[in-house]
Amino acid sequence: MVASGIARRLPGLAVAAAMVAAGCGKSDSQLPELPPPPVSVSQPVVREVVDHDDYEGRIAAVDTVDVRARVRGHLTKVKFKDGQIVKKGDLLFEIDPKLYKAEVDVAEAALKQAQA
């Protein structure tokens, strides 16, 4: 059986070997030699170079704080400037005390009435 398998493949192997042998020969046609391509040459330029980079972007503070009112009233003074560094407990605003003074007076009057 092995011999019959080789016998079946023998004509295909012979054709493949003939094609390889035909492709290995020297070719009679020669390509014409081309002239070298033109090359331009420039001289180096000596000058001072400043090393810098330009970037487009947005700059934002690392730490930010939102200031929200916890009470109602009119501001009479602002005790800080934009961009100033503030610490915990610093006085930032003064609110008009008239409204709160009136509420305290009402509460004190209600207390005295209740005591009487």
C-alpha positions in Angstrom: 0.0 0.0 0.0 2.8 2.4 0.7 4.3 1.7 -2.7 1.0 2.5 -4.4 0.7 5.8 -2.6 4.2 6.9 -3.8 3.4 5.7 -7.3 0.4 7.9 -7.4 2.3 11.0 -6.3 5.3 10.4 -8.5 4.0 12.2 -11.6 3.1 15.3 -9.6 6.5 15.4 -7.9 8.2 15.1 -11.3 6.3 18.1 -12.7 7.1 20.2 -9.6 10.8 19.3 -9.8 10.8 20.3 -13.5 9.2 23.7 -12.7 11.8 24.4 -10.0 14.6 23.5 -12.3 13.3 25.7 -15.1 13.0 28.7 -12.7 16.6 28.5 -11.5 18.3 29.2 -14.8 19.8 32.5 -15.8 17.6 34.9 -17.6 18.7 36.3 -20.9 16.9 39.6 -20.5 18.8 42.3 -18.7 17.2 45.3 -17.1 18.6 48.7 -18.4 20.8 50.4 -15.8 19.1 53.6 -14.5 21.0 56.7 -13.6 21.2 57.6 -9.9 18.4 59.9 -8.7 19.2 63.6 -8.2 20.0 64.5 -4.6 20.0 68.0 -3.1 22.5 69.0 -0.4 22.2 71.8 2.2 24.7 73.2 4.6 23.9 73.1 8.4 22.8 76.3 10.0 24.3 77.4 13.4 21.9 79.4 15.6 20.7 79.6 19.2 17.6 77.6 20.0 15.3 78.4 22.9 13.8 75.3 24.4 10.0 75.9 25.2 6.7 74.2 24.7 3.3 75.7 24.1 0.3 73.8 25.5 -3.4 74.7 25.3 -5.5 73.8 28.3 -7.4 75.0 31.3 -5.9 75.9 34.6 -7.9 75.1 37.8 -7.2 75.3 41.5 -6.3 72.0 43.2 -8.5 72.7 46.2 -11.7 74.6 45.9 -14.5 75.5 48.3 -18.1 76.3 47.6 -19.4 79.1 50.0 -23.1 78.7 50.7 -25.3 80.8 52.9 -26.7 79.0 55.9 -28.8 82.0 57.0 -30.7 84.8 55.3 -29.7 88.4 55.4 -27.9 91.3 53.6 -24.1 91.3 53.6 -22.6 94.5 55.1 -18.9 93.5 54.8 -16.8 91.0 52.9 -13.7 90.1 55.0 -11.6 88.4 52.3 -10.3 89.0 48.7 -10.7 86.7 45.8 -7.9 84.2 45.7 -6.8 84.8 49.3 -6.0 81.8 51.4 -8.4 81.4 54.3 -8.2 79.1 57.2 -10.9 77.3 59.2 -12.7 79.6 61.5 -11.7 82.9 59.6 -14.4 85.5 59.4 -15.5 85.8 55.8 -18.7 87.9 55.8 -20.6 90.2 58.1 -24.4 90.0 57.9 -26.7 93.0 58.7 -27.6 92.3 62.4 -30.9 94.3 62.3 -33.1 91.4 61.2 -31.6 89.1 63.8 -31.8 91.7 66.6 -35.5 92.1 65.8 -36.0 88.3 66.1 -34.1 88.2 69.4 -36.3 91.0 70.7 -39.5 89.1 69.7 -38.2 85.9 71.4 -37.3 87.8 74.6 -40.7 89.5 74.6 -42.5 86.1 74.2 -40.3 84.7 77.0 -41.3 87.6 79.4 -44.9 87.2 78.4 -44.8 83.5 79.2 -43.1 84.2 82.6 -45.8 86.8 83.5 
